[in-house]
Amino acid sequence: MIEQTITTPHRHLKALVSSAATSLLLLASAATIAVEAPTPPPKAAIAEEATGVLPEPKLIDRVIAIVDDDVILSSEFQTRYQLVKANIAKAGRALPDEQLLQREVLDQLVVESIQLQMARRVGVRISDQQLNQTIANMARQNGLTPLQLKAQLEQDGANYANFREKIRQEMLIQRVQSGNVNHRIQISDQEIDSFLDSEEGRLLTAADYRVMHALIPVAEDAAKAQALKAREYAQQLFTKISKGGNFKTLTADTSIFAISSGDLGWRKLNELPSLIADLMPQLKTGEIAEPVRSASGYHLIQLAEKRGDGQIAAQTHARHILLKTSAIRDEAATKQALEALRQRIIDGEDFAQLAKEHSEDIGTASEGGDLSWTSPGQLVQAFQDTMDNTEINAISPIFKSPYGWHIIEVLGRRDKDITSDIHRRMAGKFLHQRKFKDELEIWLQSIRDEAYIDYK
């Protein structure tokens, strides 16, 4: 089954996979949607004309709530309600009170409708390319390709077109929430400092270790000769790996001992067994510890990677001039203008002064185009690549990024320990996410209170 997400009642209910969204048909003054039976064959029509009796209308759906300019149909509610119940059961939790759950599900549909209407009013759109990328990410998280995800959904009885539309709606809602909630959140430097000094902050920013581990089994009461053989074999493997041998390949050989080995993945010290955790601070990246004896046998432990502590970044100090195309200056003219500016700089004019006069990057023009020190990943790829290939004190060729046409002057390069910067960003992101949840609940309640809602 494809993973589906849902929270317990009293929280924001979500379902990533749901059945088809029923077409909305709102009659001007009726809360019930009905259709008459199909036209009968001639004999039946004659009989009806003779008796004057028409068949009863057949109910196919009904409106259960009007939300501003939208409606919620009974079929939508039942689809979501059954999905919620199924997810709660799948999670092994007891079903809450039925009436309470029904109210929560209906309320969630109401709040979703309000947000989707807000998205339509302000023109928020999700392109097919953005949707496809999101679905590809979902597939990868489930260990599938997009085609395999589609096949799995159809095997589970879901309609793939409706699945795509549901994901598109979720993305629209996330855009609306971000746009309306993020600006409400402010994180001060003092808050970050206090968080980093807390136990929670220290745990969040503690270093992560990726560990390779292998166990050569030997019982605690094994014969002396057998224990000696295991120790010598462990020492042989240690020597080979220390000299550059591949840990995974060397420990995969089970012809002599039934070695169990593998990659323990990224873990913090408190998540590792004490036998391994005690060794981590002593090892450098790629280094293997001397074989360690335990009651289970001999352990080989290698620190494959480490992150979050002592991170050095190759930073670049640069400045740039940006020109953009416009209705009065096409791409050819823009390139020509930038080439002229580049030549003036090469001929001796001051880069900073020309940036102040001509650059269309409102964030840096007043500073002479100065970008200060940047680390890899901070700038768009086209800019980063050109900057990396430009010598210090040299002017780059003109190049295009998603923002327009640029020239760069590289002023310097350095290696800097950015561990503290990373920790502060992690703390800020954590605190923002925590505040976002609280502010989101307040905002959702406010838009619900302001909406016109009529339950039928």
Secondary structure by P-SEA (a helix, b strand, c coil): ccbbbbbcccccccccccccccbbbbcccccbbbbccccccaaaaaaaaaaccccccccccccccccccccccaaaaaaaaaaaaaaaaaaccccccaaaaaaaaaaaaaaaaaaaaaaaaacccccaaaaaaaaaaaaaaacccaaaaaaaaaaacccaaaaaaaaaaaaaaaaaaaacccccccccaaaaaaaaacaaaaaaaccccbbbbbbbcccccccaaaaaaaaaaaaaaaaaaaaccccccccccccccbbbbbbccccccccccaaaaaaccccccccccccccccccbbbbbbccccccccccccccccbbbbbbcccccaaaaaaaaaaaaaaaaacccaaaaaaccccccccccccccccccccccccaaaaaaaaaccccccccccccccccbbbbbcbbbbbbaaaaaaaaaaaaaaaaaaaaaaaaaaaaaaaaacccccc
